[in-house]
Amino acid sequence: MISLKDIPRDFFAPLEHALRKVRPEVDTAELARIVSVGNGVAQVTGFTDLHADELVRFSNGVVGLASSLGRRQIGVIVLGSTDGLRPGDRLRRTGRVADVPVGEALLGRIVDGLGRPLDGGDRIDAEDRLPVERPAPPIMHRDPVEVPLQTGIKAVDAAIPIGRGQRELIVGDRQTGKTAIAVDAILNQQDSGVISVYCAIGQRASAVARVVHDLRKAGALDRTIVVVAGGDDAPGLQFIAPYAATTMAEYFMAKGRDVLLVYDDLTRHARAYRELSLLLRRPPGREAYPGDIFYIHSRLLERATHLRAEHGGGSLTALPVIETQAQNISAFIPTNLISITDGQIYLSPDLFEKGHLPAIDIGTSVSRVGGKAQLPAFRAVAGNLRLSYSQFEELESFARFGTQLDEETRAKLTRGQRVRAVLTQNEHDHLTVPEQIAVLLAATEGLFDDLEPGAIPDAETKLRRAMREDLADLGAEITAGEPLSDEHRQGLIDAMREVLERGQKNGDA
């Protein structure tokens, strides 16, 4: 039997040294309890000090956003499922506001409104975390919109141009191609260096999967961040998602990069906020929307801008999507967004039903800023396109009631029909700037007047090929911003006429 006298005196020294290093730690936290739980919100009580928009954490790990601060109870927007929450459950303060990861690691990833990955990939090693609610840049930090953002869509780039830093609304009834235009704008940034952020709010999972598939197929997903708050997600996540997507885009803008941000769509965002506000027992206003429904969208879209060089020099271009009902663009939410943004692209269901795709109503659409950023060659070719096309549509509607038309009227109708055929474009078929100018110049100068509308796509293909192969030098000058001189204009017209005549001779042979 071993005696204590036989144990060396320094035998317990390591243990005593370790015990001296151990100190009890007290974890202090301000706890509260749930009073009631609704569909997306919870009423809690017990906090003595809580800030607006502060994050709280429930006992099951779900986080919430402190929204309605009262003396006795606090309304919390639950950013997750409320199925596991019960009255009496405890929650605690986190001491921080809602924030999301930002940085290069997010490119090519699909995340939710809190920046958590949804694509099954690795954990995101973010360079930083920034609050989802951030003030818009001051007016003195902003620069004019001077650089065009090419979408590759003829009707947009020619008649409703968009500049980098602009806010252009895409509005129309459901199933008229709103998302297709926004996705085409993202796909066309392949060689422009523009980073894209696509924010899906309240969309079906199948619709989001289709967009992701198109981005991945075109190789655009690697330069895109996809933020998803689906229709099955909590209304709190749908509400916070566009602000989180804007924060992710602002990181790149502050680094001097150009970013294109698509909100698809803000109608569902407004409905999610209306649902939360009614559950929080806030006074309803027009169409049951709360009184600050204008403010939630204005503070979001005002963050899109073009920064001055001393403040980074980057830009954030916003393309919010809004859905109308029965072509009513004077409804509450559409008029709010129209008054906030710098123009709108209106998609007509009548044009969609007739097969004129994209179904852009040029007469109703407008760009209040992008024309200043349009390339000089575009302004020379398509300067009066909107006016002449609107006059053609009005003349066409009156011509249906008359049987006898003079030669001038018939010529205008013929020219307008060919221009409309030229503005028709397939989805994901993007045209470069020189190709668009060549085709539009041929249409406005009457080179297509002798062709049937059904033969125009083949003629357009020939002109695009000639512009890429035979007139590449002129195309490079146009892309660089050189004005289209009278000499170059006439030379381009002669070259286009020769291409079309050669094509007709080969067809006759």
FISE-703070 format. One record per residue (C-alpha): x negated, y negated, z negated. Coordinates in steps of 0.25 Angstrom, whole numbers, padded with zeros to 4 digits, always signed. Each point is the difference from the previous one (the first is absolute). Layout:
BEGIN
XYZ/...
END
This chain:
BEGIN
+0000+0000+0000/-0006-0014+0004/-0001-0010-0011/+0001-0015+0002/-0014-0001-0005/-0005+0008+0012/+0006-0010+0010/-0009-0011+0005/+0003-0014-0004/+0001-0005+0014/+0009+0011+0005/+0013-0009-0002/-0007-0013+0005/+0006+0000+0015/+0014+0003-0006/-0002-0012-0010/-0005-0009+0011/+0012+0003+0009/+0010-0002-0011/-0006-0014-0003/+0002-0004+0015/+0015+0004-0001/+0009-0011-0003/+0015+0001+0000/+0007-0009+0010/+0014-0006-0001/+0008-0001+0013/+0009-0012-0002/+0012-0001+0009/+0013-0008+0000/+0011+0010+0002/+0015-0001+0003/+0011+0009+0003/+0010+0002+0011/+0014-0005-0003/+0007+0004+0014/-0005+0005+0013/+0007-0003+0014/-0003+0003+0014/-0014-0006+0001/+0000-0009-0012/-0001+0002-0015/+0004-0009-0012/-0010+0000-0011/-0002-0006-0014/-0011-0001-0010/-0010-0009+0007/-0004-0012-0008/-0009-0006+0011/+0001+0004+0015/-0003-0008+0013/+0008-0001+0012/-0004+0010+0011/-0009+0008-0010/-0001+0015+0002/+0006+0009-0011/-0002+0015-0001/+0010+0010-0004/-0003+0012-0008/+0001+0009+0013/-0010-0008+0007/+0009-0008+0009/-0003-0015+0000/+0010-0012+0001/+0000-0014+0002/+0005-0010-0010/+0010-0009+0007/+0011-0006-0008/-0005-0004-0014/+0010-0002-0010/-0001-0003-0015/+0006+0014-0004/-0001+0008+0012/-0010+0000+0012/+0004+0005+0014/-0011+0009+0006/+0000+0004+0015/-0005+0014+0000/-0010+0003+0011/+0003+0015+0001/+0011+0010-0003/+0009-0002-0012/+0004+0014-0001/-0009+0003-0012/+0003-0012-0008/+0010+0000-0011/+0005-0010-0010/-0009+0000-0012/-0013+0003+0007/-0012-0008-0003/-0008-0009+0010/-0012-0009-0002/-0006-0012+0006/-0012+0001+0009/-0005-0014-0001/-0001-0002+0015/+0009-0004+0012/+0003+0009+0012/-0012+0001+0009/-0005+0009+0011/-0013+0005+0005/-0006-0008+0012/-0012+0002+0009/-0005+0008+0012/+0003+0014-0007/+0015-0003+0003/-0002+0000+0015/+0006+0012+0006/+0008+0004-0012/+0015+0001-0003/+0003-0006-0014/+0012-0004-0008/+0004-0013-0006/-0010+0002-0011/-0012+0004+0009/+0001+0015-0004/-0003+0009+0012/+0012+0007+0007/-0008+0007+0011/-0006+0011-0009/-0014-0005+0001/-0011-0003-0010/+0002-0010-0011/-0003-0014+0005/-0013-0007-0005/+0005-0014+0001/-0010-0011+0000/+0009-0009-0008/+0014-0001-0006/+0008-0013+0003/+0014-0004-0005/+0012+0002+0009/+0005-0013-0003/-0009-0011+0004/+0002-0015+0003/+0000-0004+0015/-0013-0007+0005/+0001-0015-0002/+0003-0009+0012/-0014-0006+0000/-0006+0014+0002/+0008+0003+0013/-0005-0002+0014/+0009-0002+0012/+0004+0013+0008/-0009-0001+0012/-0003+0015+0004/+0010+0008+0007/+0004+0014-0005/+0002+0008+0012/+0011+0011-0001/-0001+0006+0014/+0015-0003+0003/+0002-0009+0011/+0013-0006-0005/-0007-0004-0013/-0013-0004+0004/+0005-0009+0012/+0013-0006-0006/-0001+0002-0015/-0015+0000-0003/-0005+0003-0014/-0012-0006-0006/-0009+0005-0011/+0005-0005-0013/+0015-0001+0005/+0012+0005-0006/+0009+0006+0011/+0013+0006-0004/+0005+0012+0008/+0015+0000-0001/+0011+0009+0006/+0011+0010-0002/-0004+0015-0004/-0006+0009+0011/-0004-0012+0009/-0015+0003+0000/-0005-0010-0012/-0010+0010-0005/-0005+0004+0014/-0004-0015+0002/-0007+0000-0013/-0007+0013+0002/-0004-0004+0014/-0006-0013-0006/-0009+0009-0009/-0004+0009+0010/-0004-0011+0010/-0011-0005-0011/-0009+0012+0004/-0011-0009+0005/+0003-0013-0007/-0006+0003-0013/+0014-0003-0007/+0003+0008-0012/+0014+0005-0002/+0009+0003-0011/+0014+0006+0002/+0010-0001-0012/+0012+0009+0001/+0011-0004-0010/+0012+0009-0001/-0002+0008+0012/+0003+0015+0003/-0012+0009-0002/+0002+0005+0015/-0001-0015+0005/-0013-0002-0008/-0006+0013+0004/+0003-0004+0015/-0008-0013-0002/-0011+0007-0007/-0001+0010+0012/+0000-0011+0010/-0011-0007-0007/-0009+0012-0002/+0003+0005+0014/-0005-0014+0006/-0012+0000-0010/+0005-0012-0007/+0002+0006-0014/-0015-0001-0004/+0002-0015+0001/+0014-0001-0007/+0005+0001-0014/+0014+0006-0001/+0008-0004-0012/+0013+0008-0002/+0011-0002-0009/+0011+0010+0006/+0015+0000-0002/-0001+0011-0010/-0010-0008-0009/+0004-0009-0012/+0005-0013+0004/-0011-0006-0009/-0010+0006+0010/+0007-0005+0012/+0000-0014-0006/-0015+0000-0004/-0005+0006+0013/-0001-0012+0009/-0007-0008-0010/-0010+0011-0002/-0002+0001+0015/-0002-0015+0000/-0011+0001-0011/-0007+0011+0008/+0000-0009+0012/-0005-0012-0007/-0012+0007-0004/-0005+0001+0014/+0005-0014+0003/-0009-0006-0011/-0012+0008+0007/+0002-0008+0013/+0008+0012+0007/+0013-0001+0008/+0011+0008-0005/+0014+0003+0006/+0011+0004-0010/+0013+0006+0003/+0012+0000-0010/+0010+0011+0005/+0009-0005-0004/+0004-0011-0010/+0015+0003+0001/-0002+0012-0008/-0009-0008-0009/+0011-0010-0003/+0010+0011-0003/-0010+0007-0010/-0002-0013-0007/+0015-0003+0000/+0002+0014-0006/-0010-0003-0011/+0006-0014-0003/+0014+0006-0002/-0005+0011-0009/-0008-0011-0008/+0013-0007-0001/-0004-0013+0007/+0010-0009+0005/+0004+0004+0015/+0001-0011+0011/+0004+0001+0015/+0002+0015+0004/-0004+0004-0014/-0014-0004+0002/-0007-0007-0012/-0003-0015+0001/-0015+0002+0002/+0001+0009+0012/-0006-0011+0009/-0011-0002-0009/-0005+0015+0000/-0002-0001+0015/-0005-0014+0001/-0011+0003-0011/-0003+0013+0008/-0001-0006+0014/-0007-0013-0004/-0013+0009-0003/-0001+0002+0015/-0010-0011+0006/-0013-0003+0007/-0010-0004-0010/-0011-0011+0002/-0014+0004+0002/-0005-0004-0014/+0011+0009-0006/-0003+0012+0008/+0005-0003+0014/+0009+0012+0000/+0014+0001+0005/+0013+0008-0004/+0011+0001+0010/+0013+0005-0005/+0011+0007+0009/+0012+0002-0010/+0011+0008+0006/+0014-0003-0003/+0013+0007+0004/+0013-0006+0004/+0014+0005+0001/+0008-0002+0012/-0010-0010+0006/+0003-0010-0012/-0013-0007-0001/+0007-0011-0008/+0002+0010-0012/-0006-0004-0014/-0013+0008+0000/-0003-0002+0015/+0002-0015-0001/-0009+0000-0013/-0011+0007+0008/+0001-0009+0012/-0001-0012-0008/-0013+0005-0006/-0007+0006+0012/-0007-0007+0012/+0009+0006+0010/+0008+0012+0003/+0000+0011+0011/+0015+0004+0002/+0004+0014+0005/+0013+0000+0007/+0008+0013+0000/+0007-0004+0013/-0014+0000+0007/-0003+0013-0007/+0012+0007+0005/-0003-0005+0014/-0014+0007-0001/-0008-0013+0000/-0011+0004-0009/-0005-0007-0008/+0014-0006-0003/-0006-0014-0003/+0010-0011+0002/-0010-0011+0005/+0011-0011-0001/+0002+0003-0015/-0014+0003-0004/-0010-0011-0003/-0014-0002-0005/-0003-0013-0007/-0015+0001-0002/-0005+0011+0010/+0001-0009+0012/-0012-0009-0005/-0008+0013-0001/+0003+0005+0014/-0011+0002+0010/-0001-0011+0010/+0003+0010+0012/+0012+0005-0007/+0006-0014-0002/-0003-0003+0015/+0007+0012+0005/+0011+0002-0010/+0002-0014-0004/+0015-0002+0005/+0003+0015-0001/+0010-0001-0011/+0007-0012+0006/+0001+0006+0014/+0004+0014-0005/+0011-0006-0009/+0005-0008+0012/+0001+0013+0008/+0008+0007-0011/+0010-0011+0000/+0001+0000+0015/+0001+0015+0001/+0012-0001-0010/+0007-0010+0009/-0003+0007+0013/+0008+0012-0004/+0013-0009+0002/-0004-0005+0014/+0000+0007+0013/-0008-0010+0008/-0014-0005-0004/-0009-0009+0007/-0014+0004+0004/-0007-0008-0011/+0009+0007-0011/-0002+0014+0006/-0015-0003+0000/+0000-0004-0015/+0008+0013-0003/-0010+0009+0008/-0012-0007-0007/+0007+0002-0014/+0003+0014+0002/-0015+0003+0004/-0005-0007-0012/+0010+0008-0009/-0006+0012+0006/-0014-0004-0002/+0003-0003-0015/+0005+0014-0002/-0010+0008-0006/-0002+0014-0006/-0003+0003-0014/-0015+0001-0003/-0003-0005+0013/-0009-0012-0003/-0005-0010+0010/-0013-0008-0001/+0000-0015+0001/-0005+0000+0015/+0010+0011+0004/+0012-0008-0006/-0004-0013+0007/-0002+0007+0013/+0014+0007-0001/+0007-0013-0005/-0007-0008+0011/+0005+0009+0011/+0014+0000-0006/+0001-0015-0001/-0006-0003+0013/+0010+0009+0007/-0010+0011+0005/+0011+0011-0005/+0012-0007+0006/-0001+0010+0012/+0000+0012-0009/+0011+0007-0006/+0000+0000-0015/-0002+0015-0001/-0013-0002+0008/-0006-0010-0009/-0006+0009-0010/-0009+0007+0011/-0004-0014+0005/-0003-0005-0014/-0009+0013-0002/-0008-0004+0013/-0002-0014-0005/-0005+0004-0013/-0010+0009+0006/-0005-0011+0009/-0001-0009-0011/-0009+0010-0008/-0008+0005+0011/-0001-0011+0011/+0002-0013-0008/-0007+0004-0013/-0009-0013+0000/+0012-0009+0001/+0007+0008-0011/-0012-0002-0010/+0001-0015+0002/+0015+0000-0002/-0002+0008-0013/-0011-0009-0005/+0010-0012+0001/-0004-0006+0013/+0011-0008+0007/+0006+0006+0013/-0005-0011+0010/+0008-0002+0013/-0011+0007+0008/+0001+0012-0009/+0015+0000+0000/+0001+0000+0015/-0011+0010+0001/+0007+0009-0010/+0013-0001+0008/-0006+0003+0013/-0007+0012-0006/+0013+0005-0006/+0007-0002+0013/-0010+0008+0007/+0001+0011-0010/+0015+0001+0002/-0001-0001+0015/-0010+0011+0000/+0009+0009-0009/+0012-0002+0010/-0008+0004+0012/-0005+0012-0007/+0014+0003-0004/+0006-0002+0014/-0011+0009+0006/
END
